[in-house]
Structures are given as C-alpha cells and as structure tokens.
Amino acid sequence: MQEDIYATNRQVTLLDILDRVLNKGVVISGDIIISVADIDLVYVGLRVLLSSVETMERQGDASREKSLIP
C-alpha cells in the first residue's frame, strides 16, 4: 500500500500532513549540550508529543486494555 502512495504523484498539502499527525500522533525528541573546552556546561533534553486529544484518549484506552489482559 505504501508503494501505491509513492507511485502516484499525489501532492501532499500541509493540511494532509497535519491531519495525519493529529490522527496518529508524533514524538519529537532532541538533546542540546553546550560545552566549552570539552567541559559540558548545559544539557537540555527535549521531548514533545503532538497529537489530538481524541487520539490520546484512544491510545490510553488501548494501553489500559492491554494492561488488564494477563
């Protein structure tokens, strides 16, 4: 199915991307280290979860159901 999407020269709009991100969710993570003379001075860790509330509720319900099944 993925190959079908790429095979057609379909233009993807920003709205399509936003819709997919909100329906599936996306996690962005990164690290920034500021150092001088090989001495780390500042470390910043970044974790961002972008999703719709409906998707998060759906994922939460699914994870609760999995934890209830022995």
N, C-alpha and C positions, 0 to 999 in steps of 0.2 A: 504494500500500500504506500509506503514511503517513496518508493521509486516512481509511482504514478504521480505523486505530488511534484517531484522534481522534474519528471519527464515533460509535464506540461509547463509552458512558460507563463505560469499564472503570476500576476503581480500581487504582491502581498502589501497591504496597506498597514499603516500604524494602528488602525482600528482592529484589524485581524490579529495583529501581534498582541495588543492589549487584551483582547477578548480571550485569546489562548492563555496568556499569563494569568489572568484572573480566574479562568476555569480550572487550570492545572496547578498554578502556584509556581513560584520560583524562589530559590535561595541564592543570595549573593554573599560571598564571604571574601575577606581580604585582610591582610596584615600590613601595617606600616611600622618600620623601625627607623628611628632617627639616631644616627650614631656619628661620633666624632673620634677620629684616630682609632678606629676599631673598638670603641667603647660604646655600647648601646646606652643611649640616654632616655629615649622614649619609645615605648611599644604601644601601638594602638591596634586592637583587634576589632574587626567589623563583621557583624553578621546581620543580614537583612532578609526578612521573609516578606514577600509581596504576594498577596492572594486576596480573593474576595472573602467576605465573612461567610457566605454560603459554602464555599469550598472548604474553609477551615472547619466549619461545623460538620460537614460531610466526612472529612478526614478524621476528625475527633470521634465521631460515632463509629467509624470503621475500626479505629485503633482500640476503642473500648470493647467492641465486639470480639476482636481478636484476643484481647487480654482475658475475656470471660471464658473462652473456649480452652479447655485443658489440653 
